[in-house]
Amino acid sequence: MKQTYDDEASTLSDAALKISTLFFIGILIIAFTTDGIATGTEEGERAPLLDGYAYSGNGWSSFDFSQEFDTTWDGNVTSDWVMIEFMDTDCPYCVRSAELFGEASTAFHGTNPEWTGAQVNFFASATQLDIQGHDSSRAEIEAFRDKSTGQECAGQDCANRDGSAHTLITYIDDLDQENMDEWGIKGTPTYFLIQPDGIIAWVSNGGTNVGDYDGDGEQNTYIDAILTHVTRDQDGA
């Protein structure tokens, strides 16, 4: 009987050892595959996803924000950065700032020979704020982006807003405010600059003040943030 007892004890010990080993291996896998970076909307956090449909000039289609990022980014200049504006097509300041946002989307694009940095892809998450007169629609978002007539943006025809059509900016439908709520947006416009790996590098409200990098007399704009943070070619830095 004593020998039988020892055999059973040995079997139980072996089983416990195997379970412990598998558990330890699992812990190691999690440790090596998880970067430990929290998801949030502060600098240094991983940007939340954006849900909904997007418009880039050829109809609305489902949008997968995760496809914009490369989690293995090593700091190279060939990977794209992301600039997001949370806006409302009836927000007077958003209308006034549309010209500069459009110009920036061109200036920091890979097709601009004078820009020596990584390409910055521009997005606008268009919501409908709970303010009287802010009655938007997908048609209004299209008119705002394309600068076309027939829709009213902040009390005027969308075709009369400053600047040109936003041909390089993708607009995301957030009329239900889901993205705005997920990102904790308190007012429009609000801007986020995101690294190629999905980590937020700069936020306009409450983030690091990067100063007046471009010397235009305005401090801590998204232009200053791009010039400060976005990867540049060594020869052009």
C-alpha positions as CSV (number, residue, x, y, z in Angstrom):
1,M,0.0,0.0,0.0
2,K,2.8,2.4,0.8
3,Q,4.3,2.0,-2.7
4,T,0.9,2.7,-4.3
5,Y,0.6,5.8,-2.2
6,D,4.0,7.1,-3.4
7,D,3.1,6.5,-7.0
8,E,-0.1,8.4,-6.7
9,A,1.7,11.3,-4.9
10,S,4.3,11.4,-7.7
11,T,1.5,11.5,-10.3
12,L,-0.2,14.4,-8.6
13,S,3.1,16.3,-8.2
14,D,3.8,15.8,-11.9
15,A,0.4,17.1,-12.9
16,A,0.8,20.1,-10.6
17,L,4.2,20.9,-12.0
18,K,2.8,20.7,-15.6
19,I,0.0,23.1,-14.7
20,S,2.4,25.5,-13.0
21,T,4.7,25.4,-16.0
22,L,1.9,26.1,-18.4
23,F,0.7,29.0,-16.2
24,F,4.2,30.5,-16.1
25,I,4.5,30.2,-19.9
26,G,1.2,32.0,-20.2
27,I,2.4,34.8,-18.0
28,L,5.5,35.1,-20.1
29,I,3.5,35.3,-23.3
30,I,1.3,38.0,-21.9
31,A,4.3,39.9,-20.7
32,F,6.1,39.8,-24.1
33,T,3.0,40.6,-26.2
34,T,1.4,43.4,-24.1
35,D,3.1,46.8,-24.0
36,G,1.3,47.9,-20.9
37,I,0.2,51.2,-22.4
38,A,-3.2,52.3,-21.3
39,T,-5.9,53.3,-23.8
40,G,-7.0,56.9,-23.3
41,T,-6.9,60.5,-24.6
42,E,-3.9,61.9,-22.8
43,E,-0.4,62.2,-24.2
44,G,1.5,58.9,-24.0
45,E,-1.7,56.8,-24.1
46,R,-3.0,54.6,-26.9
47,A,-5.7,56.4,-28.8
48,P,-9.2,54.9,-28.6
49,L,-10.9,53.7,-31.7
50,L,-13.2,55.8,-33.9
51,D,-16.4,54.1,-34.9
52,G,-18.7,54.9,-37.8
53,Y,-18.7,55.6,-41.5
54,A,-16.2,57.8,-43.3
55,Y,-16.4,60.1,-46.3
56,S,-13.4,60.9,-48.5
57,G,-15.3,62.2,-51.5
58,N,-16.7,59.1,-53.0
59,G,-19.6,58.1,-50.8
60,W,-19.8,56.8,-47.2
61,S,-18.1,53.5,-46.2
62,S,-17.3,51.7,-43.0
63,F,-14.2,52.9,-41.3
64,D,-11.5,50.9,-39.5
65,F,-9.3,53.3,-37.5
66,S,-6.9,50.6,-36.4
67,Q,-5.8,50.2,-40.0
68,E,-4.1,53.6,-39.8
69,F,-1.5,52.4,-37.3
70,D,1.6,50.2,-37.2
71,T,2.2,48.9,-33.7
72,T,5.7,47.8,-34.7
73,W,6.8,51.3,-35.6
74,D,10.4,51.9,-34.8
75,G,10.6,55.7,-35.2
76,N,11.2,55.6,-39.0
77,V,10.1,58.4,-41.3
78,T,8.2,56.2,-43.7
79,S,5.3,55.5,-41.4
80,D,2.3,57.9,-41.4
81,W,1.2,60.0,-38.5
82,V,-2.4,61.0,-37.8
83,M,-4.0,64.4,-37.0
84,I,-7.6,64.3,-35.9
85,E,-9.9,67.3,-35.5
86,F,-13.1,66.9,-33.5
87,M,-15.5,69.4,-35.0
88,D,-19.0,70.5,-35.8
89,T,-20.0,71.9,-39.2
90,D,-22.1,74.5,-37.5
91,C,-19.3,75.6,-35.1
92,P,-18.3,79.1,-36.2
93,Y,-14.7,78.6,-35.1
94,C,-14.6,75.3,-37.0
95,V,-15.8,77.1,-40.1
96,R,-13.2,79.8,-39.7
97,S,-10.4,77.3,-39.1
98,A,-11.3,75.1,-42.1
99,E,-8.9,77.0,-44.4
100,L,-5.8,76.4,-42.3
101,F,-6.8,72.8,-41.6
102,G,-7.1,72.2,-45.3
103,E,-3.8,73.9,-46.1
104,A,-2.1,71.8,-43.4
105,S,-3.4,68.5,-44.8
106,T,-1.6,69.5,-48.1
107,A,1.5,70.9,-46.5
108,F,2.3,67.8,-44.5
109,H,1.4,65.3,-47.2
110,G,3.9,63.1,-48.9
111,T,3.2,64.8,-52.2
112,N,4.6,68.1,-51.0
113,P,8.3,68.2,-52.0
114,E,9.1,70.9,-49.5
115,W,8.0,68.7,-46.5
116,T,10.9,66.5,-45.3
117,G,9.0,64.7,-42.6
118,A,6.7,61.7,-42.4
119,Q,3.3,62.0,-44.0
120,V,0.5,63.2,-41.7
121,N,-3.0,61.9,-42.6
122,F,-5.8,64.3,-41.6
123,F,-9.2,63.2,-40.2
124,A,-12.2,65.2,-39.0
125,S,-14.7,63.6,-36.7
126,A,-17.9,65.6,-37.4
127,T,-20.5,65.7,-34.6
128,Q,-23.7,67.6,-33.9
129,L,-23.4,69.5,-30.7
130,D,-26.5,69.9,-28.4
131,I,-26.8,73.6,-29.2
132,Q,-29.7,75.3,-30.8
133,G,-29.1,75.7,-34.6
134,H,-26.5,72.9,-34.7
135,D,-28.6,70.6,-36.9
136,S,-26.3,68.7,-39.1
137,S,-26.5,65.7,-41.5
138,R,-24.2,63.6,-43.7
139,A,-25.2,65.9,-46.6
140,E,-23.9,68.9,-44.6
141,I,-20.7,67.1,-43.7
142,E,-20.2,66.4,-47.4
143,A,-20.8,70.0,-48.3
144,F,-18.4,71.2,-45.6
145,R,-15.6,68.9,-46.8
146,D,-16.2,69.4,-50.5
147,K,-17.1,73.1,-50.2
148,S,-20.2,72.6,-52.2
149,T,-23.5,74.5,-52.2
150,G,-27.0,73.6,-51.0
151,Q,-26.2,73.1,-47.2
152,E,-25.9,75.6,-44.4
153,C,-22.8,75.6,-42.2
154,A,-22.9,78.0,-39.2
155,G,-25.5,80.3,-40.8
156,Q,-24.0,80.4,-44.3
157,D,-23.9,78.3,-47.4
158,C,-21.1,75.7,-46.9
159,A,-19.7,76.7,-50.2
160,N,-18.8,80.1,-48.8
161,R,-16.6,78.9,-46.0
162,D,-12.9,80.0,-46.2
163,G,-10.4,77.8,-47.9
164,S,-10.7,75.2,-50.6
165,A,-12.2,71.7,-50.7
166,H,-10.6,69.3,-48.2
167,T,-9.6,66.7,-50.8
168,L,-7.0,65.1,-48.5
169,I,-9.2,65.0,-45.3
170,T,-11.4,62.0,-44.4
171,Y,-14.5,63.0,-42.5
172,I,-16.1,60.6,-40.0
173,D,-19.8,60.6,-39.2
174,D,-20.2,61.2,-35.4
175,L,-23.6,62.8,-35.5
176,D,-24.6,60.6,-32.6
177,Q,-21.7,61.8,-30.5
178,E,-20.4,58.3,-29.7
179,N,-16.8,59.1,-30.7
180,M,-16.9,62.5,-28.9
181,D,-18.1,60.8,-25.7
182,E,-15.5,58.0,-26.0
183,W,-12.7,60.6,-26.4
184,G,-14.1,62.9,-23.7
185,I,-14.4,65.9,-26.0
186,K,-15.8,68.9,-24.2
187,G,-15.8,71.4,-27.1
188,T,-15.0,71.9,-30.7
189,P,-12.5,72.1,-32.3
190,T,-10.2,69.8,-30.4
191,Y,-7.1,68.3,-32.0
192,F,-5.0,65.2,-31.5
193,L,-1.6,64.3,-33.1
194,I,-1.0,60.5,-33.0
195,Q,2.2,58.6,-33.7
196,P,2.3,55.8,-36.3
197,D,2.0,53.2,-33.5
198,G,-1.3,54.7,-32.2
199,I,0.2,56.6,-29.2
200,I,-1.0,60.1,-28.7
201,A,1.9,62.6,-29.0
202,W,0.0,65.8,-28.4
203,V,-3.5,67.0,-27.6
204,S,-4.7,70.6,-27.9
205,N,-6.7,70.7,-24.6
206,G,-4.6,70.1,-21.5
207,G,-1.6,68.7,-23.3
208,T,2.0,69.8,-23.5
209,N,2.5,73.4,-24.6
210,V,5.0,73.1,-27.5
211,G,5.3,76.9,-27.9
212,D,5.2,78.9,-31.1
213,Y,7.5,76.6,-33.1
214,D,6.6,78.1,-36.5
215,G,6.8,81.7,-35.3
216,D,3.3,82.7,-36.5
217,G,2.5,84.4,-33.2
218,E,0.2,81.7,-32.0
219,Q,1.4,79.2,-29.4
220,N,0.6,75.5,-29.1
221,T,-1.3,75.0,-32.4
222,Y,-1.5,71.7,-34.2
223,I,1.0,73.1,-36.7
224,D,3.5,73.7,-33.9
225,A,2.9,70.2,-32.6
226,I,3.5,68.6,-36.0
227,L,6.7,70.5,-36.6
228,T,7.8,69.6,-33.0
229,H,6.9,65.9,-32.9
230,V,6.6,64.3,-36.4
231,T,9.6,62.3,-37.6
232,R,11.8,64.2,-40.0
233,D,14.5,63.1,-42.5
234,Q,17.9,63.7,-41.0
235,D,18.9,65.7,-44.1
236,G,15.8,67.9,-43.8
237,A,15.6,68.2,-40.1
